Amino acid sequence: MRNINELEHTARLHTVIEVVKEVLDDSVLTDDFIMSLKELSFDELGQFVLRLVTTRTLDGAWNPAIPSEEATQQQLGFA
């Protein structure tokens, strides 16, 4: 596992903020929202932004869907 330094974390944070601006708009970028992003780890920021671009909603990005067994089986080609 590689060590992430503060500069790399900050760079990812700024990238996530830019993606949020593109997908949603600047109005969601409150101080509280940015502080909550800063608390996420490097990997969590990556997962957050992937969920954001997939769901295109903050709720979907903050609260990942728990895949049902049926959906998992369909993705694996069992259904």
C-alpha positions, 0 to 999 in steps of 0.5 A: 500500500502506498503512502499518500502525502498531504500534497497528493490528498489536497490535489485529489480534494481540489479535483473532487471539488472541480468535478462537483462543480461540473456535475452539480453546481457551485451552490453545493460547495458550502464551507461545511460540505468542503470540510466534510470532504477534507475529512475523507481519506484519499481513497474515500475521495476517489470512491465519492467522486465515482459515485457522484458521476454515476448517480449525479446526486449528492445523496447517491455519492454520500450514501452508496447503494447496497447491492441486492443479491439479485442485482449482483447475480445479474451482473455476474451473469447468473440470472 
